[in-house]
Amino acid sequence: MPRAVVIGAGIGGLTAAIALKQTGWDVSVCERAPELREVGAGITLWTNAVKVLRKLGAGEAVEAAAAPIKTSEVRSWRGKLLIRADFGALGQRLGAPCIGIHRADLQAKLADALGREHIQYGMTCVAYNRDGKGANALFAEGDDVRGQILVGADGIKSLVRNQLLGPEQPRYAGYTAWRGVALIDRPEVPVGVTVLAMGRGSQVGMLPIGGGRTYWFATQNVPPDGVAGPGGHKADLLKLFGNWWPAFPAAVEATPDAAILRNDIIDRVPVRKWTDGRVALLGDSAHPTTPNLGQGACQAIESGYVLAKCLKEAETAEAGLSAYEQSRFDRTAQITNESWKVGKILAYENPLKCWFRDRMFGLLGGLSMRHTEKLIGVEV
Ligand SMILES: Cc1cc2nc3c(=O)[nH]c(=O)nc-3n(C[C@H](O)[C@H](O)[C@H](O)COP(=O)(O)OP(=O)(O)OC[C@H]3O[C@@H](n4cnc5c(N)ncnc54)[C@H](O)[C@@H]3O)c2cc1C
């Protein structure tokens, strides 16, 4: 049985490993973290990703650990409703729902679907060597693991990408994001409802993710590499958003400061080269995007499935990897570019521009829903 070595047990690496295993590969996933951690906040998986997970046999377990998204609302920072969209009906029409889930739950369900014996933790890849028949991954811990293919699913700051394409800094989007999960029960955000509220140079969002938990995030236009003020992230957030739509500061209040994450939002300009012989990039290492369309992990899931499909259909591993690279570029590049532009609009600071944006969101709601339907209706 040919062996595939996957670097990174994130959402992309685990999905690729499941798909490869199902198409006849012996899979080894090598992950830097010492164990499967209960980290991260929430995540939205749209119909396109849920359909892939169903095809891989992981859909039922993932959906059972998630909360459905039936209604999506866009509001002004004070809470004025601008659009309400029916995602329940859209999911029914497209054949699978949109869901909100805790990242740790998603990763645990994917690890179960793969079989945890295929994942080795505490392995930090530092380089790879390749030849005509395969590739070796070299690890800081001293291991040398060989496979007929090597998949670099090691995230936006990927070591494999760095070696394959040469070093290049990610592109800073101009805003930072805080994320958290609160145990709250607010009438404004019942299970099934997701809310985005837009302000000047900031946006916030909330989404129940099951088990009484509500995922929230906030962004703010700031220079890169900022750190928490002396009072911590919570104090910073309450200062920035304390007078916003009340459900949001309530969620921040209910989140322990130590559990609040802060990351500068980064992506990379799309490039067409993701492979080097029998080595391929996947997920954020290949096609990182800003989170404004909520599609980064969804695209990693699509790519994992398509990678295995292309390898199965091709005569050689090189041909399969090259077909994968070609078939995924246009869709992922479109999403990265569109998400970047949406991010610029959400980050408007000028009051007139913000006023106009809020009006246009209300007026163009139907058009944007048709566009969303096209985006998430794609089946790989
Ligand atoms: C604020 C925010 C909100 C988001 N919201 C959404 C959303 O709602 N919906 C959505 O679809 N996407 C969302 N995304 C994007 C999503 O998180 C990513 O696209 C997704 O996690 C990419 O998965 P991945 O497996 O490619 O990479 P990662 O999740 O980054 O996983 C990479 C893995 O590789 C490991 N690793 C790294 N280097 C090495 C090494 N040298 N050796 C071994 N292992 C290594 C890491 O420890 C990690 O486990 C969001 C992103 C952000 C920042």
The ligand as a Gaussian input file, in Angstrom:
#p B3LYP/6-31G(d) Opt

LIG

0 1
 C      -10.400000      34.680000      13.073000
 C      -10.579000      33.542000      12.108000
 C      -11.849000      33.044000      11.874000
 C      -12.045000      32.014000      10.944000
 N      -13.312000      31.565000      10.723000
 C      -13.522000      30.599000       9.794000
 C      -14.841000      30.103000       9.527000
 O      -15.823000      30.515000      10.154000
 N      -15.003000      29.150000       8.563000
 C      -13.945000      28.642000       7.866000
 O      -14.162000      27.780000       6.989000
 N      -12.680000      29.086000       8.095000
 C      -12.443000      30.034000       9.044000
 N      -11.170000      30.472000       9.298000
 C      -10.041000      29.897000       8.523000
 C       -9.612000      28.558000       9.090000
 O       -9.298000      28.662000      10.453000
 C       -8.392000      28.029000       8.343000
 O       -8.558000      28.212000       6.961000
 C       -8.196000      26.551000       8.634000
 O       -7.962000      26.335000      10.005000
 C       -7.038000      25.992000       7.804000
 O       -6.808000      24.665000       8.144000
 P       -5.393000      24.016000       7.869000
 O       -5.522000      22.592000       8.326000
 O       -4.953000      24.273000       6.480000
 O       -4.372000      24.804000       8.795000
 P       -4.304000      24.928000      10.370000
 O       -5.645000      24.879000      10.975000
 O       -3.453000      26.106000      10.659000
 O       -3.534000      23.599000      10.823000
 C       -2.161000      23.429000      10.581000
 C       -1.628000      22.368000      11.542000
 O       -0.261000      22.115000      11.236000
 C        0.498000      22.081000      12.441000
 N        1.868000      22.485000      12.089000
 C        2.318000      23.713000      11.741000
 N        3.634000      23.662000      11.441000
 C        4.034000      22.388000      11.617000
 C        5.268000      21.717000      11.462000
 N        6.379000      22.372000      11.068000
 N        5.333000      20.373000      11.717000
 C        4.216000      19.693000      12.110000
 N        3.002000      20.288000      12.264000
 C        2.910000      21.613000      12.025000
 C       -0.206000      23.082000      13.352000
 O        0.094000      22.824000      14.726000
 C       -1.671000      22.806000      13.002000
 O       -2.226000      21.766000      13.781000
 C      -10.942000      31.477000      10.243000
 C       -9.657000      31.963000      10.494000
 C       -9.468000      32.972000      11.425000
 C       -8.069000      33.479000      11.678000

